Amino acid sequence: MRKNRSSWLLILFVITGIILGSLIGRFFGTAVPFLNYGPEHLGLNNVEIDLGVIYFQISLLFKINVTGLIGLLLALIIFNRL
């Protein structure tokens, strides 16, 4: 029987896993360059919305590396085992 788990808890686990994995990758990336491997930036760059009265300029960029993806996978595994 599955426990009732909140989707907010999943989001918290995923964000924490990605952040901790990326920090570990940056820390050990100088010694092991493979850990810092990944695309330069991924996401939306300079999306502009002009509504006449209000003007929005939005950028949402992610820098993902190998250890960030490993952290994401570990967070999902831990969440599924709860």
C-alpha positions in Angstrom: 0.0 0.0 0.0 1.4 3.3 -1.1 1.7 6.2 1.3 0.1 9.5 0.3 3.1 11.6 -0.8 3.0 15.2 -1.6 4.1 16.5 -5.0 5.8 19.4 -3.1 8.0 16.9 -1.4 9.0 15.5 -4.8 9.8 19.0 -6.1 11.9 19.7 -2.9 13.8 16.4 -3.4 14.5 17.1 -7.1 15.7 20.6 -6.5 17.9 19.6 -3.6 19.4 16.7 -5.6 20.2 18.9 -8.6 21.7 21.7 -6.4 23.8 19.3 -4.3 24.9 17.4 -7.3 26.0 20.5 -9.2 27.8 21.8 -6.1 29.7 18.6 -5.8 30.5 18.7 -9.5 31.9 22.2 -9.3 34.0 21.3 -6.2 35.5 18.1 -7.7 35.4 19.3 -11.3 38.9 20.6 -11.3 40.3 17.2 -10.2 37.9 15.1 -12.3 36.9 17.1 -15.4 34.3 14.5 -16.4 32.0 15.7 -13.5 31.6 19.2 -15.0 30.7 17.9 -18.5 27.4 19.2 -19.8 25.9 21.9 -22.1 26.9 25.5 -21.4 23.3 26.7 -20.8 19.9 25.2 -21.3 16.6 27.0 -21.3 14.9 30.2 -22.5 17.1 33.2 -23.1 15.5 36.7 -23.3 11.8 36.0 -23.9 10.2 39.4 -24.4 6.4 40.0 -23.8 5.1 43.5 -24.6 1.5 44.0 -23.4 1.4 47.7 -24.1 1.3 48.8 -20.5 3.5 46.1 -19.1 6.7 44.8 -20.6 8.3 41.5 -19.5 11.8 40.2 -20.3 12.3 36.7 -18.9 15.4 34.5 -18.9 15.4 31.0 -17.5 18.7 29.3 -17.9 19.9 26.0 -16.4 23.5 24.9 -16.2 23.4 21.1 -15.9 26.4 18.8 -15.4 26.8 15.1 -14.9 26.8 15.2 -11.1 23.6 17.3 -11.2 21.9 14.5 -13.2 23.3 11.9 -10.8 21.9 14.0 -7.9 18.5 14.1 -9.7 18.4 10.4 -10.1 19.4 9.7 -6.5 16.7 12.1 -5.3 14.1 10.3 -7.4 15.3 6.9 -6.0 15.1 8.1 -2.4 11.7 9.6 -3.0 10.4 6.4 -4.4 11.7 4.4 -1.4 9.9 6.7 1.1 
